[in-house]
Amino acid sequence: MELSFRRAQAVVNTLVSKYGIDANRLYPVGVGPLAPVASNKTEEGQAKNRRVELVE
């Protein structure tokens, strides 16, 4: 969960610093193993699960 949150926070930091998005509009949430899109039993599945989604 911590890694997932740090990944989301890194995206927020980049959007704020590089693209000038107002930080108050963004809220990072890490869901880690709670919402996989593929099985973590293979490298390919693990790669698909390392993602960031933007939700309006």
N, C-alpha and C positions, 0 to 999 in steps of 0.2 A: 504494500500500500504506500509506503514511504517513497519508493522509487517512482511509482505512478504519479504521486503528487508532485514530486520534484520535476518530472517530465512536463507536467501541465504548467507548473510555475515557470519553467524555462521558456515555454511558448508565450506565456503572458509577458514575461520580461522582454522578449524579443519584439512582440507586437507593440509594446509601450515604447521601448527605446529606439527601435529601428523604424517603426512605421507611425509613431506619434499617436497611437490609440490611447484614449483616456483610460487610465488604470481602473477607474471606478466602474467602467462598463464591463470589466472582465472579472471572472471568478473562477480560479483554478480548482478542479476537483479530481482527485485520483481515485479510480475505481478498481485498479489492479486486477486481481483474479475474480472479481465479482461480475464482470461483463466481458468474457472472452468472445471473440468472433470465430475462433478456430481452436482446435485442440492444442494444448501445450506439450503434447508428446513428441512432436517433431520440430525441427528447426524452422521449417516453413510456417507452421502454426504459431510458433513463438514470435516470429517476425511479424506476422499479421496482427498479433495482439499488442505489439509495441506501436501504439498509435495515439493520436490526439484528435479528438472530435470537437468541433465548435458547435454549440447548441444555442439557438436564439431564444 
